[in-house]
Amino acid sequence: MAPNSRSLQLTQLSVSGAGDSGDLEEVRLLDAYENSEEEGVIGEGTMKRIQVGVTGMTCAACSNSVEAALMSVHGVLRASVALLQNKADVVFDPRLVKDEDIKSAIEDAGFEAEILPESSAVGTKPQGTLSGQFSIGGMTCAACVNSVEGILRDLPGVKRAVVALATSLGEVEYDPAIISKEDIVNAIEDAGFEGAFLQSSEQDKIVLGVAGIYSDVDVQLLGGILSNLKGMRQFYFDRITRELEVLFDPEVVNSRSLVDGIEGGSSGRFKLHVANPYSRMTSKDVEEASNMFRLFISSLFLSVPVFLIRVVCPHIPLIYSLLLWRCGPFQMGDWLKWALVSVVQFVVGKRFYIAAARALRNGSTNMDVLVALGTSASYFYSVCALLYGAVTGFWSPTYFETSAMLITFVLLGKYLECLAKGKTSDAIKKLVELAPATAMLLIKDKDGRCIGEREIDALLIQPGDTLKVLPGAKVPADGLVAWGTSYVNESMVTGESVPVSKQVGSRVIGGTINLHGALHIQATKVGSDTVLSQIISLVETAQMSKAPIQKFADFIASIFVPTVVMLALLTLLGWYMAGALGAYPESWLPENGNHFVFALMFSISVVVIACPCALGLATPTAVMVATGVGANNGVLIKGGDALERAQKIKYVIFDKTGTLTQGKASVTTTKVFTGMDRGEFLKLVASAEASSEHPLAKAIVAYAQHFHFFDDSAPKDAESNNKDSAVSGWLFDVAEFSALPGRGVQCFIDGKQILVGNRKLMTESGINIPDDVEKFVVDLEDSAKTGILVSYDGNLIGVLGVADPLKREAAVVVEGLSKMGVRPVMVTGDNWRTARAVAKEVGIHDVRAEVMPAGKADVIRSFQNDGSTVAMVGDGINDSPALAAADVGMAIGAGTDIAIEAADYVLMRSNLEDVITAIDLSRKTFSRIRLNYVFAMAYNVVAIPIAAGVFFPSSGIQLPPWAAGACMAMSSVSVVCSSLLLRRYRKPRLTTILEITVE
């Protein structure tokens, strides 16, 4: 089959190996693997799969007809028809049906069919579940969102589907063995919406923009190069977008080798760059706004003359006389209004009919249904009035301008919505812009010596690469400094404005800016694993999520349109029957009008003014803005449900170590109670603790190492110490080491047992604690230090005092939370005396001490028993169960990945002030959401009675349909603009936190 003008399949690849085969469709993307059930029977030779080109299909009904015709053939197991690709994918039993029977079934249905040649592209089936992101165009309100979500969730193989109206995005978790992303796109489009795939969690696919292709010869050259590359599975080139999609074996070739192979094979003729899915999404937003503006201008250009003919021209005699000139059965003015409005109604306003049709077809109703009903009523009534006048000579008034102006105002509202929704996604756009475009890769020989450098696409960086970062340049990836010293501005990621000193071994974050000296960076995390990518993913996921309060809005929106249509019918019947019974005077009727026309105008106004669009935008737009504002302030929010829970927080439970304290413990006191030399004592303790991962153990080893060597160059920071210290030659050999959670460690040195830990460990082991030792430990604990006891060969020989300094903002934050009506609580595994001393220093009156890691979740549940909303702030792996158990989990950004994964909020700056920011932002966001619902409902609650003419008998107030259209447009704009005001949010300063009062 010859390639069409929109896309081109380059080649069919083959790889050695028996029995491995796959299919590469001409237009489908790269991972259309067989259904797992079908794959098994195909492999046995009992089933066959073919693809058939189908021409003549024009809509979803056609594709459904083809699919039904195929499924009716005996022996066909599965048939899938792609409308836009003009193809059918059929799995059948060749013993019962032949290829020609398949072709004949399609032709009998009235379409042309052609069996496509089989391909031999090899592809391994993806394992597990993929998460894909899709753009969905054409959604106008919450009813559309519910419709699309329902369609996606009903698809076989789809595990979860979430659709966001404000971002026009859908996130779908699906099993690629059962359904492909093309099937998902087809389902969206078959439902009448615009669908496009953006990105997925696949690690073996890359999308490349290709420059340098101008003819079929270039395409063939590219295909030849790709065919000869090792590790290739499938590829597809789109001539329109100039994008090359490649599926490859990551165990054989990586993305950079792939790009190098293509550029090298073309001798530099082709230049490739990795396509950024976020950039494509942004361009789609701009395209939608541009298209809406074009429709609005067209409608306005055609509607203004209609309005002038009705309002202005009767006051200009010359022009009015021309309009009254009879041309055939109608006046010239009537001809002009009919012609202009017909274009507005059926050309410019075609999108409303299409959207209304697909909504009704999917069993839902939305704003487009109301617009189509209102405009059609005024338009077709006006046409009928003209025809009736031509036949009977009785000329009733026409309302063409109502239809035209209504469509104009609706398009204006949709355009302003597009602009506003574009602004709500600014946070993601700004984060994407932080990502560096290129990187300077240092080329090394096999001995590790640098022999040159080259510039590469930043998206092609591989773990282990050494990268050169010049002053003023962006750090291209997460990694460690391998050479050089400098200061790095990390404010764009962490929100911390003070530049951070970097030297050999320091960690750097991709997207931050190197300020001074040159650095050599060894990349450790690339792609989706980088901090910046994870931030983008968190913000994006949060903007896709739905707050529980939105469920109520979605329910109202689902019944809103039928209710409005019923009200409009009742209004029409009520006014018409009242007129027929003589309940109001004839003077109320318009000139040459009748009771039906009079009632119809009220009915149309009711249909027009009632719009569920604003209701559907009230929550998601506010959540989008809030998550963006939070990201700009160093607070990552994982969703609208987290925002809703956070604004009701009553208790905030703090972990002590690393949360209230700096997490950098240091030894402050050493006391030996035997005749042992202090250096020997420290050597024993360090030998025992060297194998432990506990922060206190690291602090002890660092202190002992410094004491032993009296070396100022020895690492003073516990974080820089590691297990390498244990093999440095100065420590004793240790046997039978074991860590005892919540107590300490034990091991044997020279056959003698050594214990390092707390009182509980000593008591359980039968070690006697003399009174003078106990008094010394109590004094340490009363001064907020942790006493660590050491026994050797059954005797207690000494005590170490370890202190972890409090964070400078801890006391202020605790007091600020109390001012906000939130009760702070501290939970720690430390002993009671130390815990109380620390709590007293920060101002916390409620303390839970000697709590094992698993017990923190039980403490949280005890506070939840009375229905209170509880937040947990922690940073370690042992905090993860508590973060998950809390109603709102807040992870310190410098903490572990596991803790961050379990939390609802991530405090990127590791600053406790952001706890207040998170709660304050959540409260302000939900205040804004409530205000949005007031805006969304006020137009309907107040304006619907006015539109229905409730106040007309007493005050003469009437809302013409075109004015009702303006009100409808403004309702959505008001809601979006209200949400955008959240962008002006400023987090409370330290000087104002204490001035917060409970509302």
N, C-alpha and C positions, 0 to 999 in steps of 0.2 A: 504494500500500500504506500503510495507516495506521501511524503511528509507535507503537511499543510503549511500555510504561510505564517501561522502563529507559533508553531513549535516544531522541533525536529529531533527525532531520535537519532543519535549519532551512530551507535553500533551495538552489536550483541556480543557480549564477552563470553568466553569459555575458559574454564579452569580445569586442570586435570583432576581427576577424581571420579570414581565410578558412582553413578547414580545420582550425582548432584545436579539438579536443574532448578530453574526458577523462571519467572516471567517478568519481563520488562515491558510495560505498556507504553504506547507511543506518547500519550499525553499524561497518563497517571504519574504520580511522583514515584519515589524510589523504593518504598518499602511495602509494596503490595504483595505480601507473601500469602501463601495458601492458608485456608482455614485448617486448623490443626486436625480436625476430624477427616477432612477431605484429603489432607496430605498423606495420612496413613493409608487410605484405600488406593490413592493414586500410585503410591509407592509399590503396592502389590500388583499393579497392572490391571485392576478391575475397573477403575474409574479413569476418566479422561477430562482434561480441562482445555477449552479453546476460547479464543476471543474473536468476536464478530464485529466488524464495522457496520454500523446502522446509519443510514441517511434518510432524511425526511422527518425526523423528530423535531418538533418546534416548542414543546412545553412538557411539563411534568406529566400531563395526562398521556402524552405519546409514550414516554418512557414506561409509564405504568402499563400501558397496553402491550408494549413489547415484552415486558417482564411477565405479564399474565399469560401471553401467548406461549412463551418459552416454558413456564412452569406447568402449563397444561399438557405438554408433551410427555408421554410415558417414558420414564427412564432418566429424566432430567432431575438431578439432585438439588442444584442451586443455580439461580440465574440472577445476576446483578447488572442493571442497566445504568450507565452514566450518560445523562442527557447532554451535558456540555462537551463531553469527550466523544459523543456519537459512537459509543462502543457498548458491547454486551459481553460479560464474563460468564461463561456457562460451564458447569461441572455436570457430567452425565455418565451413564453406564454405556460404553460402546457396544455391549452385547444386545442392548435394547433399542438404541437409537444411533443413527449415523450423523456425520457432520452435515450432510445435505439436508437431513430432516430438520436440523436446527435452522438452517438457512431458509428452508421452505416455510417453517412456522412463522418466521419474521416477515417474509414476503407476503404470506397469506393475511397478515395483520395490516397490510397496506404500506409497508416500508421496504426499502432496498437493503439487501444484506450482502456482506462479503466476508468470507472466512479469512482471518488474518494469519499470516505465517507464524509458526511457533518461534519463540526466542530461546536462547540457551544461556541467558544471563544467570550467573550463580549468585545466590543470596542466602545467608543463614537466617533462620527465623529468629526474631528478637525474643528474648526471654522476659517473662514478667510483664508488668504493667507500665505503660508509657504515659506521661503527662504531656498533653499537647495544648497549644494555645491557638485559637482561631479568631479572626476578625469577623464580625457579623454586622452587616449593613442593613438598613431598612427598618430597624426597630424604632418605634416611636413612643412606647409607653410600657408600663409594667405588664400589661396583658400580652404584649409581644414577647417580653422576657419569659413569662410563664409558658407561652406556647413553644418557644425554642427550647427551653429547658426540658419540657415534657417530651418533645420529639427526640432530643439527644439521649435522654435517660432511657427511652424505650428501645434504643438501638442495641442489637446483640453485641456483647463484648464491651459495652460502655459501663464502667464501674461508678463513675461520678461525673456530673456536669453542673457547672455553675456559669451563669450568664450575667454580665453586668451591663445595664443600660447606659450608664454614664460614660463608660469606656468603649462601648460597642465591642466587647471582647467576650469570648467564651473559653473556659478552661475545662478540658475533658480528660479524664483518666480512662484509658481503654487498653484492651488486650490486643496487641497487634497480630496475634495468631488468629483472631476471630474477625477483626474489623480493621481496615486501614484508615489513615487520615483522609484519603480521597473519598472513602465512603461517607465519612462524617461531613466533609464539605458538600458532597452531593445531597445528603439528607437536609442540610441547611438550605441549599438552593432549591431542592424540590419542594420545600415548605414555602418558597416564595421570597426568601431573604437572600442577601448577598453573602457568600461565604468564601473565606480564604484562609489557608494555613499559614501560620506565622513561624512557630518553632515548637520543638519538642525536646524531651529529655534524652533523645538518642545520642549516643557517643560515637557512632560510626558513620555519621553523615555530615557533610559540609556543603554549604551553599557559597559559591564563588561568583563574583562579578568578573566578567571577562571583557577586556578591551583589546581591540585589534582584529576583530572578526567583521569582515565586510562582504563576503561572498560565500557561495556554496563550497568553493575550494578551501576556504579557511575553515569551514565547519568540518569538512572531510579530514583536513590536516589535524584538527583538534581530536576528532574521533580516532584517528590512527594513533596519535600519541597516547590517548587514554587506554586504548586497547592493548598497548605494549607495556603498560605500567603494572608492576606486580602488586597484588593485594586489591585490585579493582574488582568490584562486584557489579555495580550498575551505575549508569550515568544518563543524564538528560539535560539538554540545552534548550532554553527558551529564547527564540530570536527577538521577541518583543522586549523582554526585560533584560536581555543579555546576561542571564544568570545560568550558571552551570551547577546542577545538583549531582553530587557524587556520593555513592554508598561504597565504603571501603572496609577492608579488614584491618582493624587497629593493631592487630598482632603482627601484621606484615609491613604496614606503611602508616606513617603518621601524616597529619594534615600539612605540615611544612614540607615534608619530602614530596608529597603529592603536588603542591604548588611549584616546588623547585623542578620536579620532573616535567611538568607541563611547560613552564617557561623555558627550561633548558632544551626540551625537545623541539620547541618552536624557534630556537636560537634568538630568544628575546622578542619574537614577533607578537606574542600574546603577553599581556600584563594582567595579573589576577589580584583580586583583593577579596577578603572574606566579607560577605554581605552581613550587615547588622540587622537583625529582625526588628529591633526597636526603631531604626531609621525608616524601615518600610512602613511600620505602623504609624509613625509620625506623618509621613508623606500621605498616607491614606486619610488621616484626619484633616490635613490641609486640603486634600482633593474634595472631601465631603463638604467642607465649609465653602470652598470655591464653587462647587456645583449648586449648592443651596442659594448662594448669593446670585448666581447667574439666573436661576429660576425666579428668584424674588424680583430682580430687575426687569426680567421679561414680563412678569405679571404686572408689575407696577407700570411699565411703559404702555401696556395694553389697557389697563384698568383706568388710568387717569383720564383718557379721552371719554370713556363711558361715563365717569363721574361728572366730567365737565358738560357733557351733552345733557345730563339730567339736571344739574344745578346751575351752571353758569350760562350756558348758551341761550336759555329762554329769555335772558335779560339783554341779549345782543340781537337786535331785530334782523340784521342782514343774515347772520349765520342761522338764526332760528327759522327764518323763512326757507332757507335751503334745506334744513332738516325736516320741515313740514312738507317739502315737495314730494308728491306721491310718485313712486317708481314701482309700477306693477300694483299688487294688492296692498303693499305696505309703504309707509313713509320712509324717506331716505334715512332719517334718524334711527328708525327701527332696524333697518338693514345694517347700518353701521354698528349699532349696539350688539345685534345678534352675531355679526361676523367677528368682532373683537372678543366678545365674551366666549364664543365657541372655541377660539384658540386658547384662551385662558383655561376654560373648563376641561377640554379634552387633550390639549397638548401640554401646556404647563402643568395642569392639575392631574395629568395621567397617573402620576405616582400615587395619588390618594386612592384612585380606583383600584390600582394594582394591589396596594397594601391592604385595602379593605377586603378585596376578594380573597387574598391569601389568609387573612385573619378569619374570615367566615369559613373558609375551607378547612381551617384547622380547628374549628369549633370555638373560636374566641372572638371577642369584639374589642376594638381599641379606638383611639382618637381618629384614625383614618376613616373608620366606619361613620363616625359622627360628621366629619367634614364632607365625606361623599354624600351622605344623606342630606345635609343642609344645603350644600351647593346644588345638588341635583334637584332638590325640591324647588328652589327659587328659579333655577334655569329652565327646567321643563315646564313649570307653571307659566313662565313668561312666554315660552314658545307656544304653549297651548292657548294662552290668552291672545296672542297675535293671530293664530290660525282661527280661533273662534271669532275674532273681530272681522277677519276677512270673509268669513262665511255668513255671519249674521248681521254685521254692521255695528254690533255693540262692542266698543273698545274698552276693555278693562286695563287698569294700570299694569305695567311690567316691572320686574325687579331684577333685570340683568345686572345692574351695578352691585346688587347685594352679593350675587355669586362671585363676581370678579373681585370685589374688595375683600370678601371673606378669604378667598384663596391667597390674596396678596398679604393680608395680615398674618395668616397662618404660616406662610413661607418666611415672612419677616421673623416671626417667633422662632421658627426652626433654625434660621440662620444665626440668630443671636444665641440660641442654645448651643449650636455647633461651636461658636466662638468661646462661649463660657465653658463648655465641656473640654475644649482644647486647653484652656487655662488651668483646669483642675488637674490635668495630667502633667503640668509643668515640672513637678517634683521628679518624675521618672526621666523626663527629657533632660533636666539638669544633671541628674546622676549619670545618664548615658554620656553626656558631653564631657564628664570628668574622665572617662576612660581614654587612655592614650591611643593614638592612631597607629604609631610606629614605635619600634624599639631598635636600639643599637646592639646587635648580637656580637659578642667577642668569639672569634673562631680560634679554637685551640687544637694543638697537635695531640698525638697519643700520650705524650708525657705531661700534658696539662699546660704547656706553654702557649701564650697568646701569639698567634701568627697573623692576625688581621681582624677586621671587623666589617660587618655589613648591616644595612638597614633592612628590617623585616616588618611585616604587618604584626601589630601587637597581639592580634588574635591567633597568631601562629606560634607563639612562645610555648616551649615545652618545659616541663619540670626538669630542673638541673641545668638549664641554660644560664650562662653568665652574661649579664647585660650591663652596658655602660650607661650611666645616667649623668649627664652634664648639668652644671648649675642652671637653674631656671626651667629644667625639663621635668616632665611628669615621670614618676616611677612607673615602669610599664607593667609590673606584676608584683604579687605578694612574694616576699622572699627574705633572705638574710644578707646583710652587708658582708661581702667577701674582702673588700679593700676600700680604704678611704674613710674620711670623717666629714660630717656635714651636719646641717640642721635642715629638718624637713617640716614643711607646713602640712599638717594633717587635718586642718579645720574642715575641709570639704567633706571628709568622711566621718570624723569623730565629733566635730563641732568645737574642738578645743583650739583656741586661737593662738596659744603660745607655741612657737616652733619647738620641735623635739630634737634633741641631740641624737645623732646616729654615729656609731662606730662599728668596727668589725664585730660581727655576731649579733648586732641589733636587728630587730625585725622591722620591715618596711611594708607599707600597704600600697597596692597598685592604685594609681590615680592621684596620689599625693604629690606635692611639688618639692623638688630638691632645691634648696635656697642658695647654698654656698659651694662647698667643694664637690669635686667629681667623686662618684661612687661606682663601685662594681657590685652588682646585685646578683646573687644566685637565686633563681626563681624556684619557689617551693610549691606555690599554688597558682594554677592558671585556669582560664575559662570560667566555668560556673562555680569553681571552688574558691575564687578570690573573694575577699571581703566586700569589694564594691559590687560584684555580681550578686552576692548573697543579699546585700542591702537592697539592690534593685528588685530582686526576686521577692523579698519580704514586703516591700512597698507595693509592688504589683499585685501580690497575693492579697494584701490587705484591701486594696482598692477593688478587687474582684469579689471580696466577701460581702455577706449581707448581715446587717444587724438584725436581731430578733424583732425589733420594732417594725422592720420593713415588711415582715410577714403580714401584719395587719393591713398595711397600705396595699400590698399585693392583693389581698382578699377583697378590699374595697374596690380596687381597680377592676377586678374580675367581674363584679356585679354592677359596676357603675354604668357602663354603656347601656345594657338592657334596661336599667332603671330609668335612665335619661330618655331613651326612646319611648318608654311607656308614659313618662311625664309629658313628652311632646305630643303624643297621641291624645292624652287626656286634655291637654291644653287646647288642641285643635277641636276636639269634640265639644269641650266645655264652652268655648267662645262661639262656636258655630251654632250649638243648640240654644245658647242664650240669645243669640241674634234672631234665630228663627222664632223663638218664643216672645220676642219683643222686649227682652230684659234690658236693653240699652238703646239709646236713640240712634236714628239713622245718621245724625250729624257726626257720629264717631267714625263712620266709614270713610275710607279715602275716596277721592274724586273718581267717579265711574267705577268704584269698587263695590264689592258685595260682601256678605257675611263670611263666605268661605275664604276670600282673599284676606280679610281682616284677621280671621282666626289663624290662617296659614302663616302670616308674618310673626305672630307670637310663638307659634309652634317651631318655626325655623330658628328663631332667636334662642329658644330653650335648647335645641339640639346643638347649636353652634357654641354657646357660652359654656356648656358643661364639658370639661376636658379632663380626663384622668392623667394626662401627661405630667402635670405639675406634681401630682400625688406620687407618681413613680419616681420622680427626680428628687423628692424632698430628702430622703435618707442617703442614697448613694453619692450624690454630689457633695454633701457635707462630709461623709466619711472619706471621700477621695481627697478633699482639701485638707482635712485633719491629718490624714496619714502623710501627706506631702509636707505639711507644716511640721509635724513631728520629726520626720526625717531630717529636715533642715535644722532642727534644734537638737539633733543627736538622740532622738527617741524613736525607735522603730516599733510601729504598732502592727500587730499581725492580723487585724481585722475589725470589722464593725462590731462583732459580738464582744471583742475585748474592750472596745471603747464603751459599750453600753454597760458592761459589768464594772469597769473602772470608775465610772461616775457615781457608783453606789458604795464604794469601799468604806468600811467602818473600821477595820483593823488592818495595819500593815505590820507584818512579822519580818523582822530583820535577822538574817544570819549574822554572827559576830565576825568570824575570821574572814578577811577579804572583802567584807561588805561594809560593816561599820568601821573596821580597822583596815589598814593599808595592805594587809596580806603579806607584808615583808617583815617577818619576825626576826629578831636579833637577840643574841644572848647578852644580858646586861649584868648578870651576877653568877659567880662560881664559888661554891663553898665545899671544901673537902673536910670530912669529919674523921678522917684517919690520918695516919702518918704518911700516906701516899703523896708523892710529888704531884703538883697540879698538872704539869705537862703529861705525866703518865696517866693521870685521871682523865684528862681530856682525850688522850689517845685511845683509851679504852672505850669511852663513850662514843667518839667519832667512828671507831671501827664497828661498833654495834649499829649505829644509825646510818652508816654509809649506804646500806642496801635498802633503806626506806625511802618512799616517795613523799612522805608527809612534809609540809612546809617547815614545821619545827625541827624535823630531822635535818633538813638541808641547812637551816640556820646554825645548828649545833656543829655540823661538819665544817661549815665555812669558818666559824669562830675558832674551832680547834686547829684547823689548817693554818690560819693566820697566827695563832698563838704559837704553834709548833715551830714555824719557820721565821717568825718575826719579819715577814716579807710584806711590804706595803703593796706589792703587785699582786699578792694573793687575792682571789675574789672575795670581796666583802659583801656582795649582794647574794643572798641565798639563792636567787633565781639563776645565777650564772653557774652555780655548782651543780654537778651531776655525778653519775656513778663512776665516772673516770677517776674521781678522787680516791675511790676505794682501791684502785690498782696503781696508785702513784708510788707505792713502795714504802710509804711511811706508816701505814696502818697495819694492824695485826690481822692475821688470817682468821676468818670467822667460819664457824660450822653451825649447821642446823638453825639457820636464821628463820624467824617467823614474826610477822606483824600481827599484833592483837588489837583489832579495831576497838577504839574507845578506851584503851588501857596503855599501850606502848609497844615495845618490841622485846624479844628475848633471843639469845644466841649463846654459843659456847666459844670461848677463847682459851686456848691451851687446856682444853678439857674442863674448864670452869665456867659455870653459868653466869651470864651477865644479864641483868634486867634493867631497862630504861623506860620509865613511864610514870603513872600517877599512883596515888595511894591504893587504889583498887587493885592494881597489878601487884603491888607489894603485899597487900593483905592476902590476896588469893594464893600467893606463892609462899606464904608463911614467913615473910620477912618482917622483923620487928622494927618499928619506927620509934626511935628514942624521943623523949620529950623535947630536947633541945632542937632536934631536927624538925619536929612537928611545929615548934614555935617559929623557927626560921621560915618554913614553908607558909605558915599562916601570915606572917609579915609580908612575904612576897605577894600573896594573893590579895591582901588588903590594899596593896599598892597597885592593883590591876596587872600583876605579872603572873605568869604561869610557872609553878614550881614543878620541876622534873626531877624525880628521885632516881638514884642509880645504886644498884646493889651488885656486888661481885662475890661469887663463891659463898652466897648465903648471908652476906653482911652488907648493911647499907653503908656506902662509902662516901656519898656526896649528893649535892643538890645543885641544879642549874636553874637560874631565873631567866625566863624568856618573856620578852615584851613585844607586843605588836601595836605600834602607835595607831591611834584613832585617826580617821580622815578628818581634815580640818573643818569640813562642812557638816560633820555628823550631828553635832549638838544643835546647830541652827535648823537643820532639816527636821529633826525630831520635834523641836519646839514649833516649827512652822506647821507640821502635820497636826499637832494638837490644836493649833489655832484654826485649822480647817475642819475640825470636828472628827479627825481620824486618830484612832488610838494606836500608838506605836508599841510593839512588843519585841523583845529580843529572845532568840532561841539559840542555844549553844551547847556543844558537848563538853565544854569546859566546866570546872568545878564551880560551886556556888559562890565562894568568896570572890574569885576572879570575875565571875559573871556580874555579881552585884557591884563590884568596884567599877567595871567598865560601864554598866548601865547607869550608875550614879553620875559618872563623868559626862555622859551624853544626855542625861535627863529622862531616861526610860524608867518607868516605875513598875512595869510588868515584865518579869524575867522568868524564862524557863531554862534551867541549867542542867548539866549532866544528861542531856538528851542524845541518845544514839541517833545516827543518820536516818534510820528508818522510822524513828519516833517523831521526827519533825512533822511528817504528814499527819500523825495522830494528834499532835498539838493543834494543827490547823483545823482538823475536823471538830475538835472540841469547841473552837470558836464559831464554827459553822452551824453548830447544833441549834442555835436560836434563830437561824435564818440570816445571820449577818454575812455580808460580803467581805471576804478575807483576801488580802494580797500578800504574797511572799516575795521577798527580795533576797536573792542569793547568787552565788557565783560558781560553786564547785559541783563536781559530779555527784557528791552526796546530797546536794540540794535539789537534784532533778526530781525525785519523787515528791518532794514538798512543793516544788514549782508546779508540778502537774496536778497535785491535789488541791492547790489554792484556786479560788475563783479567778484570780488574776495573778499570773506569775510574771515577775520582773527580774530579768537576768542582767547582771553586770556585764557590759560588753567585753571586758578583758577576761571574763571567765571562760569556762570550757564550752566547747561546741555542743556537748550533750545538754548542759544547762540552758544554753541559748535555744536549743531545739524544743525544750520542754516549756519555755516561757511564752507569755502573750505579748510582753513588752521587752525590748532589748535596749538597755541604756548604754549607748555606744561609747560615751565618754568615761564610763565607770565613775560617774559623779553622782552622789546621792541627791543633789539638787534636782536631778531629772526625775526622781520619784514624785516630787511635788509638781514638776512640769507635766508629767504623764496624767496625774489625777486632775490637775487644773484644766489641761487641754480637753480631757474627756468630758468634764462638766460643761465647759463652754461649748463643745461640739454638740452635746445633746440639748443644751438650751437652744442652740441654733436649729437643730432638727425640729424641735417643738415649734419654734417660730416658723419654720418652713411649712409645717402642716397647717399652721394658721393661714399663711399665704395661700397654700394650695386649696384649702377648703373655703376660705372667706369669699373668693370669687364665686364659688358655686352656691354656698349657703345664702349669700346676700343677693347675688346677681340672678340666680335662677328664678326666684319669685318676681323680680323686676322684669326679667325677660318674658315670663309667663303672663305679665300684665296684671299682677295682683294689685298693684298700686295705681293702675291706670284709671279706674272709675273715680277714685277719691282725689287724685292729684294730677292726672293727665300725664304721668311719667311713663314713657315708652322707650324701650331699648331696641332700636332698629337692628336687623341682622348683621349689618356691616359693623356696627358699634359692638355688638356681641362678639364678633370675630376678633376685634381689637382687644377686648377684655380677655378672651381666651388666650391669645398670644402672650399678653402681659402676665398672665398667671404663671406660666412656665418660666418666663424671663425673671420674674420677681423671685421665684424660688432659687434659681441658679445664682442670681446676683447676691441673694442673701447668703448662700453657702460661700461664695467667693469672698465675702467680708471676713471669713475666718482666716484668710491669708494675711490679715493685718494682726494676727495674734502675736503677742510678745510674752515670753515666759516671765514669771515673777522674778525679780531681782532679789539678791540676798538682803538688800536694805528694805525691801517691801514685803518679804515673806512673813515677817513677824507682825505685819499690820493686817494680815488676812483675818477676817472674822467669819464665824459660822453664820450662814444664812438661815 
